[in-house]
Amino acid sequence: MSERETPKPAIDGAVPPPEIFHLHPEADARLVIHGDSASDVPKEFLVSSAVLSVASPYFRALFGPNFKEGIETRRGDCPTIVMGDDDLDGMETILSLLHFRTLKRYDTLTPEALAAIALLSDKYDCAKALRPWVSHWFRAVRGTTDPEKLGFLLVAAYFLRIPSQFLALSARAVRHASISLASIWAKHDIISLLPHEIRDALMGQVSQTLDKMHEELQLVEASLQLENRGSRTGCRLCQNCGRRLPPAAKKCSSCLNSSGLQVSYCTCQTRVAEYFAVLRRCNLWPSVRPFKECTISELANRFARAEDDRLHRCNAGRDCALRKALERLSERVDKIVSDVAGVSLDSGGREELEEVQPSGGPGGPNAQGSDEPQG
């Protein structure tokens, strides 16, 4: 575990003192992180330049002979390096793990925390060193279905450059998305970092999948109208009010009609009417609202419920055209959903890892001969 010093309370109006983390017994540099919020308490990390240089090409260059910070560490001066306004918890996690200092809370990360770490590992070029932990973190959230959380996980997979993880997550995001996915993701600055090519491709798959499902729903009506065979339903039909009655009924319990009770048949017309009745019971008809508001997985579950609807009965049994049509509909919808391919990582033009050179300016330590490192 890392040795951690709790900061003393700040005097009113003064900048609060940093929380200090001793990450290495032979630390030769101090990294100060102010955080990305005005209310954040800064954190100071006593680190080993050798450890960070092995883990990150960025720090290898920073602590090399061409930068002021590298010269100072070689002199034994233990320079204080003010980094950018980075996510505090994310930097604590990364720096601690790179120094083999583990805490229980590092075992599992929320999707948002994982995205923050991915952005930092991309910035400081240490994704390869974190790869064992990254695999563990992704396994812990593999059951995630919430569209917002999946957005954060996609950001993580994108900036950590894990093609297989990104492809699987993007397919899952499509299956658990509604047509309003783009507006949901637009609320989050981090998710908006996904390239627009990838977001457009994902929304294209969502729209295409919904269109295919809706087309299958509409095709059933035409197929039922082509089947002319009929069979008895085992019920009697009141010609006065249209109510279906038990086969032994002598009088309609609704309108008290006793003279117009006829044997009920399952025909192409009645099957079409029954089909739309099933859709209504499963909240699939009228179709405009559910296809606008529901996720693809929610719609697929409703189609499965339609297949299990057993209110329609006739002497044809399992050979009834309506029953077969509902079974085929559910199977075709399941195949449409399972065939969602997802989006490949290179759809956003993601390139191979390159060594990141520190540079001057906000968030980047300065080269030899410059003034103090800027925050």
C-alpha positions as a printed Julia matrix, in Angstrom:
375×3 Matrix{Float64}:
   0.0     0.0     0.0
   1.07    3.56   -0.56
   1.9     5.77    2.4
  -0.65    8.56    2.43
  -0.56   11.85    4.34
  -3.88   13.5     5.1
  -3.66   17.23    4.35
  -4.06   19.76    7.13
  -7.11   22.06    6.96
  -6.54   25.13    4.8
  -6.66   28.62    6.24
  -9.66   30.58    4.98
  -8.97   31.95    1.52
  -5.76   29.96    1.08
  -5.08   27.18   -1.41
  -5.57   23.87    0.46
  -2.37   21.89    1.01
  -2.05   18.78   -1.15
  -2.75   15.23   -0.05
   0.61   13.45   -0.24
   1.21    9.89   -1.51
   4.57    8.2    -0.98
   4.66    5.68   -3.82
   8.32    4.65   -3.77
  10.93    4.43   -0.97
  13.54    5.98   -3.28
  11.3     8.62   -4.84
  13.23   11.18   -6.87
  10.41   13.39   -8.21
   7.16   14.98   -7.07
   4.12   15.11   -9.33
   1.47   17.63   -8.29
  -2.06   17.25   -9.67
  -4.55   20.04   -9.02
  -7.59   18.23  -10.39
 -10.15   19.26  -12.95
 -12.52   21.02  -10.52
 -12.07   24.2    -8.5
 -13.18   22.36   -5.35
 -10.59   19.58   -5.7
  -7.89   19.2    -3.05
  -4.55   18.82   -4.89
  -2.64   15.56   -4.66
   1.12   15.22   -4.55
   2.81   11.95   -5.54
   6.38   11.07   -4.62
   7.37    8.86   -7.55
  10.28    6.99   -9.04
  11.41    8.41  -12.38
  12.86    4.99  -13.26
   9.53    3.23  -12.71
   7.59    5.79  -14.72
  10.18    5.79  -17.51
   9.79    2.04  -17.96
   5.98    2.27  -18.0
   5.54    5.33  -20.21
   7.38    6.77  -23.23
   6.02   10.16  -22.16
   7.78   10.0   -18.78
  10.84    8.37  -20.37
  11.27   11.5   -22.43
  10.39   13.82  -19.54
  13.02   12.27  -17.27
  15.56   11.95  -20.08
  18.65   14.09  -20.61
  16.93   16.62  -22.88
  14.47   17.98  -20.34
  14.97   20.13  -17.27
  13.13   17.62  -15.06
  15.41   14.79  -16.2
  18.55   16.79  -15.49
  17.27   17.66  -12.02
  16.51   14.05  -11.12
  19.97   13.02  -12.25
  21.37   15.73   -9.98
  19.34   14.36   -7.09
  17.26   17.53   -6.73
  13.82   15.75   -6.62
  12.02   18.28   -8.82
   8.4    19.26   -8.24
   6.49   18.86  -11.5
   3.07   20.44  -11.77
   1.0    18.35  -14.2
  -2.19   19.3   -16.0
  -5.62   19.6   -14.44
  -6.16   15.86  -14.56
  -8.73   13.65  -12.87
  -7.38   13.18   -9.35
  -8.7     9.7    -8.65
  -7.65    8.51  -12.07
  -4.09    9.74  -11.63
  -3.92    8.24   -8.15
  -4.98    4.87   -9.53
  -2.58    4.94  -12.46
   0.48    6.14  -10.54
  -0.19    3.75   -7.66
  -0.55    0.71   -9.93
   2.54    1.61  -11.95
   4.44    1.59   -8.64
   2.84   -1.76   -7.68
   0.9    -0.13   -4.85
  -2.59   -1.66   -4.8
  -5.69   -0.92   -2.79
  -9.0    -2.77   -2.64
 -10.81    0.11   -4.33
  -8.65   -0.32   -7.44
 -10.11   -3.81   -8.04
 -13.33   -2.55   -9.62
 -14.02    0.7   -11.4
 -17.24    2.3   -12.53
 -17.54    2.76  -16.32
 -17.05    6.52  -15.87
 -13.89    6.0   -13.79
 -12.58    3.52  -16.35
 -13.14    6.09  -19.11
 -11.26    8.73  -17.09
  -8.31    6.36  -16.63
  -8.35    5.53  -20.34
  -8.08    9.21  -21.24
  -5.16    9.67  -18.84
  -3.38    6.54  -20.05
  -3.73    7.84  -23.59
  -2.4    11.26  -22.57
   0.61    9.83  -20.72
   1.07    6.81  -23.01
   0.93    4.08  -20.38
  -1.89    1.88  -21.73
   0.44   -1.07  -22.36
   1.72   -1.06  -18.77
  -1.86   -1.05  -17.45
  -3.12   -3.79  -19.79
  -3.41   -6.57  -17.13
  -5.51   -4.3   -14.92
  -7.55   -3.11  -17.88
  -8.55   -6.68  -18.75
  -9.64   -7.21  -15.15
 -11.68   -3.99  -15.09
 -13.51   -4.82  -18.3
 -14.37   -8.31  -17.07
 -15.98   -6.77  -13.99
 -18.4    -4.68  -16.09
 -19.14   -7.17  -18.88
 -22.82   -7.36  -17.88
 -23.42   -3.62  -18.31
 -26.49   -2.76  -20.4
 -27.21    0.87  -19.47
 -26.67    3.05  -22.59
 -24.83    5.81  -20.68
 -22.48    3.36  -18.97
 -21.85    1.6   -22.27
 -20.9     4.99  -23.72
 -18.21    5.42  -21.05
 -16.96    1.87  -21.66
 -16.7     2.57  -25.38
 -14.61    5.65  -24.62
 -12.38    3.49  -22.43
 -11.93    0.79  -25.09
 -11.29    3.43  -27.75
  -8.58    5.34  -25.89
  -7.02    2.14  -24.52
  -7.01    0.81  -28.1
  -8.55   -2.61  -27.52
 -10.23   -3.62  -30.82
 -11.97   -6.8   -29.64
 -13.39   -5.08  -26.56
 -14.54   -2.09  -28.59
 -16.3    -4.26  -31.18
 -18.14   -6.3   -28.54
 -19.13   -3.2   -26.55
 -20.38   -1.35  -29.62
 -22.6    -4.29  -30.59
 -23.98   -4.41  -27.05
 -24.55   -0.65  -27.12
 -26.6    -0.98  -30.31
 -28.71   -3.82  -28.85
 -29.48   -1.79  -25.74
 -30.02    1.52  -27.54
 -33.09    3.42  -28.61
 -33.34    5.96  -31.4
 -32.59    8.66  -28.79
 -29.1     7.29  -28.02
 -27.33   10.25  -29.64
 -29.13   12.77  -27.45
 -28.37   10.7   -24.32
 -24.65   10.61  -25.1
 -24.55   14.31  -26.06
 -25.12   15.18  -22.39
 -21.71   13.8   -21.43
 -18.49   15.59  -22.4
 -16.44   12.4   -22.03
 -18.68   10.29  -24.28
 -18.68   13.11  -26.81
 -14.93   12.49  -27.23
 -15.77    9.45  -29.36
 -15.14   10.42  -32.99
 -18.29   11.45  -34.82
 -17.6     8.74  -37.42
 -18.02    6.11  -34.72
 -21.1     7.72  -33.2
 -22.68    8.07  -36.63
 -21.9     4.44  -37.44
 -23.47    3.28  -34.17
 -26.61    5.34  -34.73
 -26.76    4.0   -38.27
 -26.82    0.45  -36.93
 -29.49    1.36  -34.38
 -31.73    2.86  -37.08
 -31.1    -0.01  -39.48
 -31.9    -2.61  -36.82
 -35.12   -0.86  -35.8
 -36.16   -0.57  -39.45
 -35.62   -4.3   -40.01
 -37.64   -5.2   -36.92
 -40.48   -2.9   -37.94
 -40.5    -4.34  -41.45
 -40.85   -7.87  -40.05
 -43.79   -6.7   -37.92
 -45.56   -5.32  -41.01
 -44.86   -8.34  -43.23
 -46.84  -10.66  -40.96
 -50.16   -9.07  -41.95
 -49.57   -9.81  -45.64
 -48.5   -13.39  -44.93
 -51.64  -14.02  -42.86
 -53.86  -12.73  -45.66
 -52.34  -15.25  -48.08
 -53.32  -18.24  -45.91
 -56.92  -19.14  -46.83
 -57.38  -22.3   -44.79
 -59.75  -22.03  -41.86
 -60.59  -24.08  -38.79
 -63.04  -24.05  -35.92
 -62.02  -22.16  -32.82
 -64.15  -24.19  -30.41
 -66.08  -21.03  -29.52
 -69.42  -19.53  -30.49
 -69.74  -16.0   -31.84
 -72.52  -13.56  -30.97
 -73.66  -11.97  -34.22
 -75.16   -9.08  -32.29
 -72.13   -7.76  -30.37
 -69.24   -9.88  -31.71
 -68.39  -11.41  -28.33
 -66.82  -14.89  -28.26
 -68.54  -17.37  -26.01
 -67.88  -20.89  -24.72
 -68.98  -23.68  -27.1
 -71.92  -24.65  -24.85
 -73.26  -21.09  -24.44
 -76.99  -20.61  -25.13
 -77.04  -16.86  -24.64
 -74.58  -13.96  -24.86
 -73.66  -12.84  -21.37
 -73.0    -9.33  -22.64
 -76.01   -8.38  -24.77
 -78.29  -11.31  -23.71
 -78.75  -12.28  -27.37
 -79.81  -15.91  -27.7
 -80.78  -16.2   -31.36
 -77.64  -15.2   -33.2
 -74.96  -17.47  -31.77
 -72.86  -19.15  -34.48
 -69.84  -21.4   -34.61
 -66.64  -19.31  -34.66
 -63.95  -19.98  -37.29
 -60.28  -19.06  -37.53
 -59.94  -17.4   -40.96
 -57.45  -15.11  -42.64
 -59.55  -12.1   -41.6
 -59.88  -13.17  -37.97
 -56.19  -14.09  -37.81
 -55.18  -10.6   -38.95
 -57.44   -9.08  -36.3
 -56.05  -11.47  -33.68
 -52.5   -10.61  -34.75
 -52.95   -6.91  -34.07
 -54.72   -7.76  -30.8
 -51.61   -9.71  -29.76
 -49.38   -6.76  -30.7
 -51.53   -4.43  -28.6
 -51.35   -6.75  -25.59
 -47.54   -6.79  -25.93
 -47.33   -2.99  -26.4
 -46.09   -3.27  -29.98
 -49.1    -1.63  -31.62
 -49.59    1.13  -32.55
 -45.94    0.79  -33.43
 -44.83    4.44  -33.68
 -44.38    5.05  -29.97
 -42.57    1.82  -28.93
 -40.17    2.01  -31.88
 -39.41    5.61  -30.95
 -39.0     5.16  -27.2
 -37.89    1.56  -26.54
 -34.45    0.05  -26.84
 -33.84   -2.73  -29.33
 -33.55   -5.32  -26.55
 -36.83   -4.16  -24.98
 -38.59   -4.53  -28.33
 -37.08   -7.99  -28.82
 -38.49   -9.03  -25.43
 -41.94   -7.8   -26.49
 -41.76   -9.86  -29.67
 -40.88  -12.89  -27.54
 -43.95  -12.22  -25.39
 -46.07  -12.08  -28.54
 -44.87  -15.56  -29.49
 -45.91  -16.83  -26.06
 -49.39  -15.26  -26.28
 -51.87  -18.15  -26.1
 -55.22  -16.36  -26.02
 -55.97  -17.45  -29.58
 -57.06  -21.07  -29.85
 -58.36  -23.06  -32.76
 -58.57  -26.7   -33.82
 -55.45  -26.33  -35.98
 -53.33  -26.25  -32.81
 -49.63  -25.71  -33.53
 -50.41  -25.69  -37.26
 -52.48  -22.52  -36.94
 -51.18  -19.9   -39.38
 -51.25  -17.22  -36.68
 -49.25  -19.28  -34.24
 -46.66  -20.13  -36.9
 -46.46  -16.49  -37.97
 -45.77  -15.34  -34.4
 -43.07  -17.99  -34.0
 -41.38  -16.97  -37.27
 -41.63  -13.3   -36.29
 -39.88  -13.89  -32.96
 -37.15  -15.98  -34.63
 -36.5   -13.37  -37.31
 -36.34  -10.56  -34.76
 -33.92  -12.59  -32.62
 -31.71  -13.11  -35.67
 -31.79   -9.41  -36.53
 -30.66   -8.55  -33.01
 -27.98  -11.27  -32.88
 -26.63  -10.18  -36.28
 -25.78   -6.68  -34.98
 -22.12   -6.43  -35.93
 -20.98   -3.46  -33.88
 -18.39   -0.92  -35.04
 -14.7    -1.62  -35.5
 -12.12    0.5   -33.73
 -10.55    1.7   -36.98
 -13.86    3.28  -37.98
 -12.69    6.3   -36.02
  -9.25    6.39  -37.58
  -7.5     5.2   -34.41
  -3.79    4.8   -35.1
  -1.2     2.57  -33.51
   0.49    3.67  -30.3
   3.2     6.27  -30.74
   5.64    7.64  -28.23
   4.31   10.88  -26.75
   6.87   13.64  -26.31
   6.36   16.08  -23.43
   5.9    19.64  -24.6
   5.61   23.06  -23.07
   2.35   24.77  -22.32
  -0.55   23.84  -20.04
  -0.3    20.28  -18.85
   3.13   19.66  -20.39
   6.5    19.96  -18.59
   9.07   22.15  -20.36
  12.31   21.29  -22.11
  15.82   22.05  -20.85
  16.52   25.71  -20.33
  12.88   26.68  -19.81
  11.36   28.21  -16.71
   9.48   26.23  -14.09
   7.09   23.58  -15.43
   3.68   25.04  -16.19
   0.43   23.59  -14.83
